[in-house]
């Protein structure tokens, strides 16, 4: 089965639908299988004290201003849904709270995503698992005990899932990638394992593909110099096309493992 490649738009759209559609176009042009977003209800995810604190951004001078500027409305998501359908590419999102997960249900996405920071949110995991959609579960900020609980929740619900090996630093240093953990996770939890990369460059993602991951997720951007905390660890359109092409070549090159004489 081919590696499922997701272009993580996340919040790199900067609240601008034109940028968002340009990023979707880049994912389609590169041959990605899906694009992904992030959905939060700010008043549930953050404290009022935090939201009222200072932060200069293009949208204002508080944390609320900045984070609200990065959140799409229901009409925006309807536009995204329509646009992705017109481009024949799937989309899905990682919800950071129960209300956001309920919000996403109206769009009938094929997939769910658990952000690594949310893996300890048992009620959210149970809600996601109850939907029965194939779910990508990031493990970057998790202990093995947290992963074990998540795996148990999805197995009890008979919900298809795979773990994603993730290092949560932005950008990740190559020496921190620890790609051998992919095999450890696969053996320990007897499940499919993908890779969600936050590195600069493509080499580590190529190596993950050669490790036999079932999915690959990378953040994408139109320009790494754009405003945003995730931009520097993202892949620009030309690099994304190179990444997808390289991964598809690696899949072919891995072969069957059976000795043949050609």
ABEGO torsion letter per residue (X at the ends): XBBBBBBBAEAAAGGBAAAAAAAAAAAAAAGBABBBBBBBBAAAABBAAAAABBBBBAAEABAAAAAAAABBBAAAAAAAAAAAAAAGBBBBBBBABAAAAAAAAAAGBABBBBBAAAAABAAAAAAAAAAGBBBBBBAAABBAAAAAAAAAAAAAAGBBBBBBBBBABOBBBAAAAGAAAAAAAAAAAGBBBBBBBABBEAAAAAAAAAAGBABBBBBBBABAABBEAAAAABBBAAAAAAAAAAAAAAAAAAEAGBBBBX
